């Protein structure tokens, strides 16, 4: 499930711009493992800007 946090919040202009520039995506890979990806990059580059926590 994907939600748009900016639609729920009322950030100031600099915060909103940074949130759009750093479009992080989160995916649960397994219990206790979360994949974080900077979605600002194209599909070919996303893997290089992704990590698991």
N, C-alpha and C positions, 0 to 999 in steps of 0.2 A: 504494500500500500504506500502510495506517495502522497504527501500533503505539501501544500505551499505555505510555509510558515509566514512569509511576508503578507499573505492575504489575511492572516489571523492577527498580526501585530501592527503597530503603527510606528515604525522606525523613522528616525530622521533621515534626510537625504543621503549623507555620507554612509550611514550604516546600510541603507537599502542598496546603494550602489555597490558596496563591498560584498554584500550578501549575494547579489546577482553575479558579480565577477567570480566569486568563490562558490559556485553552485555545487555544494557537497551533496553526494548521494550516499545513502546508507542501506545496506542489505544484510540481513541475518543469514549467515552461511551455515551455522550449526549452533547448538546451545552454547552460549558463552563466546561465540566468535562473530564479530561484526566487521563487515567490509566497508571501508570508507573510501570513497572515490571523489576526486575533484571533477565534477561533471562539466566544468567549463571547457575542458579539452574535447577534441573530436573523438569519435569512436576508436580510431586507430591509435590514439595517444593515451586513452583513459587508463589502460593497464599499467602504464609507466607512472601514473599519478594516483595509485591505489594502495591501500595497506589494510591489514587486518589487526583488530584490537580485541 
